[in-house]
């Protein structure tokens, strides 16, 4: 039988597909172990480039197995890229999520090293606490309100983990792979949801004002997060279900960014006031 050469024009697309598949894959166990070592040493890890969403989720699962071995069982989850401005920065069209662990959560007024991570940042955030597993079926803000018992002021201290520059090389799948940069966060005093008339509207309309050494650095509204911050929980419930996972009673859920991501500096004292929430609560952190 005579063999005939395939035209180069037919082979070229196949070669491009093969090259693309070769570049995009779940990071290997060795690559994830190297990323985990860099995370612990607070040194930049290699950028996880060319990942698909499935690759990012697979890598996140491997990374979290290592985190859980050292930090214990998860205490909650964080929704990330829930603010359109942050999505744009990371060339993402949808939110992402990661896992929170007990040692990550610090008390109000904590003093933290400015170099707490390889790519340390701070931002205004909020936590809610799950009180009913019905939250996993939430389809609306009202559904979420019926399944939480606390709203907690929260300054998140994320770590982008990877080498500079991250964006645009670090996209939504890459952010997923690094567990959405979960590193540390400072909790304010909880606000009980029960008995708080209009708390849903207050969460949507509140203004988070970020100050550094008494000078305003940024501000953002509750509605900046998916139109209403509790929509982040609706999205999280649906995406966790897609991954065969669910929230449980007592879990703390981080809702996302109400401000821009800012780098800490030694000696900087940061506070966030949540104007419009009951008592206009304030949460503080200082960097050394």
MIPADO-830272 format. One record per residue: residue in three letters; chain; x, y, z of N, C-alpha, C in turn. Coordinates in steps of 0.05 Angstrom, whole numbers. Each point is the difference from the previous one (the first is absolute). Layout:
    aa   ch      n.X      n.Y      n.Z     ca.X     ca.Y     ca.Z      c.X      c.Y      c.Z
   ala    A        X        Y        Z        X        Y        Z        X        Y        Z
...
# end
This chain:
    aa   ch      n.X      n.Y      n.Z     ca.X     ca.Y     ca.Z      c.X      c.Y      c.Z
   unk    A       17      -24        0      -17       24        0       18       25        0
   unk    A       -7       18      -17       16       24       -2       -9       21       21
   unk    A       19       10       15       -5       21       20        2       27      -13
   unk    A      -19       17        6        0       27      -10        5       20       22
   unk    A       14       21       -6        5       21       19      -25       17        5
   unk    A       -5        6       26      -22       19        5       10       28       -5
   unk    A      -17       15      -13        8       28       -5        7       14       26
   unk    A       20       18       -2        8       15       24      -23       17       11
   unk    A      -18        9      -18      -22       17        9      -19      -16       18
   unk    A       -2      -26       -4      -17      -16       17       14       -7       27
   unk    A       26       -3       -1       15       -6       24        2       23       19
   unk    A        2       24      -11        5       24       16      -21        4       23
   unk    A      -26       -2       -6      -20        3       21        3      -21       22
   unk    A        6      -25       -9        4      -22       20       23        6       18
   unk    A       22       10      -12       23        7       16       -6       22       20
   unk    A      -16       19       -8       -7       22       18      -17      -10       23
   unk    A      -19      -18       -6      -16      -11       22       17      -16       19
   unk    A       18      -16      -11       18      -17       17       17       18       18
   unk    A       10       22      -12       17       18       16      -17       13       22
   unk    A      -25        7       -6      -17       12       20       -6      -19       23
   unk    A       -6      -25       -7       -5      -20       20       24       -6       17
   unk    A       24        1      -12       24       -5       15        6       22       20
   unk    A       -8       25       -7        5       22       18      -20        1       23
   unk    A      -25       -7       -5      -21        2       20       -6      -26       13
   unk    A        6       -3       25       -6      -25       15        1        6       29
   unk    A      -14      -17       15        1        2       30       30       -2        8
   unk    A        9       17       18       27       -2        9        6      -27       12
   unk    A       24      -10       -4        7      -26       11        3        2       30
   unk    A        1      -24       13        4        0       29       26       14        7
   unk    A       21       -3      -16       26       12        6       -2       31       -3
   unk    A      -15        9      -20       -3       29       -4      -17       12       22
   unk    A      -20      -14        9      -17       11       22       17        0       26
   unk    A       16      -21        4       17       -1       24       20       24        0
   unk    A       10        6      -23       19       23       -3      -15       26        6
   unk    A      -25        2       -9      -16       24        6       -6        2       30
   unk    A       -6      -22       12       -5        0       29       25        7       16
   unk    A       23      -10       -9       25        8       14        5       30       -3
   unk    A       -4       11      -24        3       28       -4      -19       16       18
   unk    A      -25       -9        2      -21       12       16       10        2       29
   unk    A       10      -23       10        9       -1       28       25       18        5
   unk    A       17        2      -20       24       16        2       -5       30       -7
   unk    A      -25        6       -8       -7       27       -8       18       10      -23
   unk    A        5      -18      -19       15        6      -24      -18       -4      -24
   unk    A        3       16      -21      -17       -3      -24        3      -27      -13
   unk    A      -23      -12       -5        0      -26      -15       -2        5      -30
   unk    A        4      -20      -15       -2        2      -29      -29        6       -8
   unk    A       -4       17      -20      -27        7       -9      -13      -25      -12
   unk    A      -25       -8        8      -14      -22      -12      -13        9      -26
   unk    A       14        1      -21      -10       11      -25      -14      -21      -17
   unk    A      -18        9      -17      -13      -17      -20      -19      -20       11
   unk    A      -11        4       24      -19      -19       12      -28        5       -9
   unk    A      -15      -22       -4      -29        2       -4      -13        2       27
   unk    A      -26        5        1      -14        1       26        3      -27       14
   unk    A       -3      -22      -14        2      -27       12       28       -4       10
   unk    A       20       10      -14       28       -3        9        4       16       26
   unk    A      -12       24        1        3       16       25      -14      -13       23
   unk    A      -23      -12       -4      -14      -14       22       15      -25        9
   unk    A       11      -14      -19       16      -24        7       25        8       17
   unk    A       13       22       -9       23        9       15       -7       10       28
   unk    A      -23       15        1      -10        9       26       -4      -23       20
   unk    A      -12      -22      -10       -5      -23       17       26      -11       11
   unk    A       21       -2      -17       26      -11        9       13       19       20
   unk    A       -2       26       -5       12       20       17      -14        0       27
   unk    A      -26       -3        0      -15        0       25        5      -25       17
   unk    A        6      -22      -13        7      -24       16       26        5       17
   unk    A       18       15      -12       25        7       15       -6       21       21
   unk    A      -17       20       -6       -7       20       20      -15      -13       24
   unk    A      -18      -18       -6      -16      -13       21       17      -17       18
   unk    A       21      -13      -12       17      -17       16       15       17       22
   unk    A        5       25       -6       15       17       19      -18       18       16
   unk    A      -24        7      -10      -17       19       14      -25      -11       12
   unk    A       -6      -25       -6      -24      -12       11      -24        2      -19
   unk    A      -23       -8        9      -24        0      -16       -8       28       -8
   unk    A      -12        4      -23      -10       26       -9      -19       12       20
   unk    A        0       27        3      -19       14       16      -19       17      -17
   unk    A        4       -1      -26      -17       15      -18       12        2      -28
   unk    A      -12       19      -15        8        3      -28        0       30       -7
   unk    A       14        7      -21        1       27       -9       -8        2      -29
   unk    A      -18       17       -6       -6        7      -28       18       22       -9
   unk    A       12       -3      -23       18       20      -10       -8        9      -28
   unk    A       11       22       -8       -6       12      -26      -31        5       -3
   unk    A      -12        9       23      -28        6        0       -6       29       -7
   unk    A       21       15       -3       -2       29       -6        8        3      -30
   unk    A      -16       12      -16        7        3      -29       27       13       -5
   unk    A        8       19       17       26       13       -3       23      -20        4
   unk    A       -4      -18       20       21      -20        5       -1      -22      -22
   unk    A      -24       -7      -10       -1      -19      -22       15       11      -24
   unk    A       -3       26       -6       14       12      -23       30       -2        4
   unk    A        9        5       24       29       -1        5       12      -28       -6
   unk    A      -16      -21        5       10      -27       -4      -12      -13      -25
   unk    A      -12       16      -17      -10      -10      -26      -19      -24        5
   unk    A      -18        3       19      -19      -21        7      -28        9       -5
   unk    A      -18      -18       -7      -28        7       -5      -19      -11       21
   unk    A       11      -13       20      -17      -12       21       16       -1       26
   unk    A      -14       -2       23       14       -4       25       15      -26        2
   unk    A       16       -3       21       15      -24        6       -2       -4       30
   unk    A        8      -24       10       -1       -3       29       24      -17       10
   unk    A        6        4       26       21      -14       14      -10       -8       28
   unk    A       18      -12       15       -6      -11       27       15       16       22
   unk    A      -14        4       22       11       14       23        6      -20       22
   unk    A       22        5       16        8      -17       22        3       17       25
   unk    A       -4      -13       23        1       14       26       24       18        4
   unk    A       25      -10       -5       23       17        6        2       25      -18
   unk    A      -17        2      -20        1       24      -17      -15       23       12
   unk    A      -17       -5       20      -19       20       10       11       13       26
   unk    A        3       26        0       12       15       22      -21       18       14
   unk    A        6        8       25      -18       17       15        3       29       -9
   unk    A      -22       15        5        0       29       -5       23       14       13
   unk    A       14       17      -15       23       15       11       26      -15       -2
   unk    A        0      -22      -15       25      -16       -3       22       16      -12
   unk    A       25       -7        8       24       12      -11       13      -21      -17
   unk    A        4        6      -25        9      -20      -20       24       10      -15
   unk    A       19      -18       -6       23        8      -16      -10       10      -27
   unk    A       12       22       -9       -7       10      -27        6      -20      -22
   unk    A       21      -16        5        7      -21      -20      -12      -27        8
   unk    A      -26        0        6      -12      -25        9       -3      -21      -22
   unk    A        5        8      -24       -1      -19      -23       20        9      -21
   unk    A        1      -16      -22       18        7      -21      -10       24      -17
   unk    A      -27        2       -2      -13       23      -14      -22       10       18
   unk    A        6       11       24      -20        7       19      -17       24       -8
   unk    A      -26        0        6      -18       21       -6      -21        2       23
   unk    A      -15       22        1      -23        1       18      -24       13      -14
   unk    A      -24       -7       10      -24       10      -13      -23       -1       21
   unk    A      -21       16       -5      -24       -1       16      -17      -24       -9
   unk    A      -11      -15       19      -15      -24       -6      -21       -3       22
   unk    A      -17      -20       -2      -19       -7       21       -1      -31        1
   unk    A       -6      -10       24       -6      -29        3      -30       -2        9
   unk    A      -12      -23       -7      -25       -8       12        4      -28       11
   unk    A      -16       -7       20        2      -27       13      -25      -16       -7
   unk    A        4      -24       -9      -21      -18       -8      -14      -11       25
   unk    A      -27        1        0      -16      -11       23      -19      -22       -9
   unk    A       -2       -5      -26      -19      -20       -9       11      -11      -27
   unk    A        0      -27       -2       11      -12      -25      -18        6      -24
   unk    A      -24       12        4      -16        8      -22       14       21      -17
   unk    A       21       11       10       15       20      -16       11      -12      -26
   unk    A        4      -26        1       10      -14      -24      -20       -1      -23
   unk    A      -25        7        6      -21        1      -20       -9       29       -6
   unk    A       15       19       11       -7       28       -2       -1        9      -29
   unk    A      -22       13       -8       -2       11      -27       -5       30        0
   unk    A        0       12       24       -5       29        2       13       11       25
   unk    A        1       26        2       10       14       24      -17       -8       24
   unk    A      -26       -1       -3      -18       -7       22        6      -28       10
   unk    A        6      -19      -18        6      -27        8       26        0       17
   unk    A       19       16       -7       25        1       15       -5       12       28
   unk    A      -16       22        1       -5       13       26      -13      -20       19
   unk    A      -16      -18       -9      -13      -20       17       19      -22       10
   unk    A       24       -1      -12       19      -22        6       26       10       12
   unk    A        1       26        8       24       10       14       -8       13       26
   unk    A       18        1       20       -7       12       25       19       23        8
   unk    A       21        5      -15       19       21        6       11       13      -26
   unk    A        4       26        2       16       14      -20       24       11       15
   unk    A       24       -4      -11       25        6       15       18       19      -17
   unk    A        5       24       10       20       17      -14       26      -15       -3
   unk    A       14        4      -23       23      -17       -6       19       15      -19
   unk    A       25        4        9       21        9      -17       15      -25      -10
   unk    A       -3       -6      -26       14      -23      -10       29        8       -7
   unk    A       19      -18        6       28        3       -6        8      -22      -19
   unk    A       -7        3      -26        6      -21      -19       30        1       -9
   unk    A        8      -22      -13       27       -2      -10       -2      -12      -28
   unk    A        9       16      -20       -2      -10      -28       20      -23       -6
   unk    A       18       -5       18       17      -24        0       21       -1      -22
   unk    A       -8        7      -25       17       -6      -23       18       24       -7
   unk    A       16       -5      -20       21       19       -8      -12       25      -12
   unk    A       15       22        2       -8       26      -12        7       -1      -30
   unk    A      -16       12      -18      -27        9        6      -20      -22       -2
   unk    A      -21        1       17      -20      -21       -1      -19        5      -23
   unk    A      -19       20        2      -16        5      -24       17       11      -22
   unk    A       -5       -6      -26      -22      -17       -9        7      -30        0
   unk    A       24       -8        8        6      -28        0      -17      -16       20
   unk    A       -7       13       22      -16      -13       20      -29        7       -5
   unk    A      -14      -19      -13      -28        5       -7      -18      -14       21
   unk    A      -26       -2       -7      -19      -12       19        7      -29        8
   unk    A        9      -16      -20        7      -27        6       25       -1       17
   unk    A       19       18       -5       24        1       17       -6        9       28
   unk    A      -18       19        3       -9        9       27      -13      -24       15
   unk    A      -16      -15      -14      -12      -24       12       22      -19        9
   unk    A       20       -4      -16       22      -19        6       14        7       26
   unk    A        3       26        6       15        8       24      -19        4       24
   unk    A      -24      -14       -2      -19        2       22      -10       28        4
   unk    A       -1       15      -22      -10       28        0       16       17       19
   unk    A       26       -7        4       18       17       15       -6        1       30
   unk    A      -15      -20       11       -7        1       28       26       -2       17
   unk    A        4       19       18       24        0       17       -8        8       29
   unk    A      -11       24        4       -7       10       26      -25       18       -2
   unk    A      -11        6       23      -22       20        1       -6        7       28
   unk    A      -10       25        5       -5       10       26      -30        4        4
   unk    A      -11      -12       21      -29        0        5       -8       22       20
   unk    A      -21       14       -7      -11       19       19      -22      -13       17
   unk    A      -15       17       14      -21      -11       18      -24       -9      -17
   unk    A      -11      -24        5      -22      -10      -16      -26       17        4
   unk    A      -15        2      -20      -27       12        0      -21      -21       -2
   unk    A      -17       -3       20      -21      -21       -2      -20        8      -22
   unk    A       -7      -20      -16      -20        5      -21      -28        0       11
   unk    A       -6      -18       19      -27       -1       11       -7       26       14
   unk    A      -24        9       -6      -10       25       13       10       25      -13
   unk    A       16       -2      -21       10       24      -14      -18        5      -24
   unk    A      -20       17        4      -18        6      -22       15       15      -22
   unk    A       -5       -8      -24       13       13      -23       29       -6       -4
   unk    A       10      -22       13       29       -6       -3        7       -6      -29
   unk    A      -18      -12      -15        6       -5      -28        5       25      -16
   unk    A      -17       20        4        3       26      -14       26       14       10
   unk    A        5       -3       26       24       13       12       25      -11      -12
   unk    A        1      -27       -5       23      -12      -12        4       10      -28
   unk    A      -21        3      -15        2        9      -28        9       29       -1
   unk    A      -10       17       19        4       29       -2       24       10       16
   unk    A       11      -17       18       22       10       17       24        8      -16
   unk    A       17       18       13       24        9      -13       24       -8       18
   unk    A       18      -15      -12       25       -8       15       21       21       -6
   unk    A        9       14       21       20       21       -3       26      -10       11
   unk    A       21       -1      -16       26      -10        8       18       24        6
   unk    A       12        0       24       19       22        7       27      -12        8
   unk    A       21       14       -7       27       -7        8       12       24       15
   unk    A        7       -5       25       10       22       17      -19       24        0
   unk    A      -26       -6        0      -20       21        2       -7       13      -27
   unk    A       13       -7      -21       -5       12      -26      -16      -20      -18
   unk    A      -21        9      -12      -16      -18      -16       16       -9      -24
   unk    A        0      -27       -4       14      -12      -22      -19       -9      -22
   unk    A      -24       -8        7      -19      -10      -19      -27       -4       14
   unk    A      -20       -4      -16      -27       -6       10      -15      -16      -21
   unk    A      -20      -15        9      -16      -15      -18      -27       -7       12
   unk    A      -21       -4      -17      -26       -6       10       -5      -30        1
   unk    A      -19       -8       16       -8      -28        1       -9      -10      -27
   unk    A      -14       16      -15      -10       -8      -26       22       -3      -21
   unk    A       25        8        7       23       -5      -19        5      -30       -3
   unk    A       -8      -16       19        4      -29       -2      -25      -13      -11
   unk    A        0       -5      -26      -22      -14      -13      -27       12        4
   unk    A       -2       26        4      -25       13        4      -10        0       29
   unk    A        7      -21       14       -5       -3       29       20      -21       10
   unk    A       13        7       23       22      -18        9       -9      -29        5
   unk    A      -26       -4        7       -9      -27        6       -4      -16      -26
   unk    A        1       13      -23       -1      -15      -25       26      -16       -3
   unk    A       21        8       14       25      -16       -1       -5      -27       13
   unk    A      -17       -1       20       -6      -26       13      -17      -17      -18
   unk    A      -19       13      -14      -17      -15      -19       18      -13      -21
   unk    A       19       16      -11       18      -11      -21       17      -22       12
   unk    A       10        4       24       18      -20       13      -15      -26        4
   unk    A      -25        1       10      -15      -25        4       -3      -16      -26
   unk    A       -6       15      -21       -4      -14      -26       26      -12      -11
   unk    A       22       15        3       25      -10      -11       12      -23       17
   unk    A       -4        2       27        9      -22       17      -16      -25       -7
   unk    A      -26        3       -5      -17      -24       -7       10      -12      -26
   unk    A        9       17      -19       11      -11      -25       25      -16        5
   unk    A       14        7       22       25      -15        7       -6      -22       21
   unk    A      -25       -5        5       -7      -21       19        6        7       29
   unk    A        1       26        7        6        8       27      -23       18       10
   unk    A        0        5       27      -22       15       12       11       14       25
   unk    A      -13       22        6        5       15       25      -13      -15       24
   unk    A       10        4       24      -12      -12       23       -4       22       21
   unk    A      -17       -7       20       -6       19       22       26        8       14
   unk    A        4       26        4       24       10       13       21       10      -19
   unk    A       -3       -7      -26       20        9      -19       -1       31       -3
   unk    A       23       12       -3        3       28       -5        4        4      -30
   unk    A      -15       19      -12        2        4      -29        9       29       -5
   unk    A       22        3      -13       10       26       -8      -13        8      -27
   unk    A      -10       25       -1      -17        8      -22       15       13      -23
   unk    A       24       10        5       15       12      -22        9       29        5
   unk    A        9       13      -20       13       26        2      -20       24       -1
   unk    A        0       16       21      -15       25       -1       19       24       -4
   unk    A       25       -6       -5       20       21       -6       20      -11      -19
   unk    A       18       17       -9       22      -10      -16       20      -15       17
   unk    A       16      -17      -13       22      -14       14       23       18        4
   unk    A       10        3       25       22       18        6       23      -13       14
   unk    A       24        8       -5       24      -12       13        4       11       28
   unk    A        6      -17       20        6       10       27       28       12        1
   unk    A        4       18       19       27       12        5        5       -1       30
   unk    A       25       -5        8        7        0       28       -8       27       13
   unk    A      -13       -2       24       -9       24       14      -27       10       -7
   unk    A      -13      -12      -21      -26        9       -8      -22      -11       17
   unk    A      -18       17       10      -23       -9       15      -25        3      -17
   unk    A      -14      -22       -5      -23        0      -18      -25       -6       16
   unk    A      -21       14       -8      -27       -6       12      -20        2      -22
   unk    A      -21      -16        3      -23        1      -19      -25        5       16
   unk    A      -15       21       -7      -26        5       13      -22       -7      -20
   unk    A      -20      -14       10      -23       -8      -16      -24       18        5
   unk    A        0       22      -14      -21       20        4      -26      -10      -11
   unk    A      -20       -1       18      -27       -9       -8       -7      -27       12
   unk    A       20      -15        9       -6      -25       15       -6        8       29
   unk    A      -14      -16       15       -7        7       28       24        7       16
   unk    A        0       24       12       23        9       16       23       11      -15
   unk    A       -1        0      -27       22        9      -17       27      -12       10
   unk    A        1      -27        0       23      -13       12       27        6      -14
   unk    A       22       -4       16       27        5      -11       17      -24        7
   unk    A       17       -8      -19       19      -21        4       28       11       -7
   unk    A       20       -8       16       27       12       -3       22      -21       -1
   unk    A       21        8      -14       25      -16       -1       23       19       -3
   unk    A       23       -7       12       24       16       -2       22      -17      -12
   unk    A       18       12      -16       22      -15      -12       26        9       12
   unk    A       17      -19        4       27        6       12       22       -8      -19
# end
